[in-house]
Amino acid sequence: EAGVAQSPRYKIIEKRQSVAFWCNPISGHATLYWYQQILGQGPKLLIQFQNNGVVDDSQLPKDRFSAERLKGVDSTLKIQPAKLEDSAVYLCASSRWSNQPQHFGDGTRLSIL
Amino acid sequence: SQELEQSPQSLIVQEGKNLTINCTSSKTLYGLYWYKQKYGEGLIFLMMLQKGGEEKSHEKITAKLDEKKQQSSLHITASQPSHAGIYLCGADVNFGNEKLTFGTGTRLTIIP
């Protein structure tokens, strides 16, 4: 089966600009996750969707980050405006249900100048 | 404070040698997952452990969850260059919310 697809792989922007990431989960996976991984750290969950509904967004900085999964399949994560501390790899993962192993995409490496 | 502690932070092992990586929590682990990550890539799922005392193996990698469900170990037998990478443990440390908390990872280097 095809894995989790993410784009773009790399993005360089200046602070205060906006950026968007896209994720296509594994077909049939109801649960979708966005993680932020700062260099040298483990991934930190930003938001979890079950189909098109938000299950957990407690660690999402809502003043600048937003995410949607309108049709319960693809998802986008947006940052507006970006700060220097947002430099990280943004990982998307999906699982068949929320208590099943998560399968990760290759991530988007974001650099803020 | 980090809810999941991994040790060691880095490990350099000669090819063919065995090694063990540990993942420890002060809380009960309701589902423990081991992943491997190569630089610039996503996480690759290795194994999931849920029951106290559970042990699983895949090829030369064995993972165990202790009886108290607060510590897990990952053991690699006869290491190969393909085992090099960062090993991450992730766990549900708050029963019921099914949200994974990850450790900071163990960087494994295999030398010929």
Interface residues (C-beta under 8 A of the other chain):
Chain A: V4 Q6 G40 Q41 G42 P43 K44 L45 Q48 D56 L91 A93 S98 N99 P101 Q102 H103 F104 G105 D106 G107 R109
Chain B: L4 G31 Y33 Y35 G40 E41 G42 L43 I44 F45 M48 L88 G90 N97 E98 K99 L100 T101 F102 G103 T104 G105
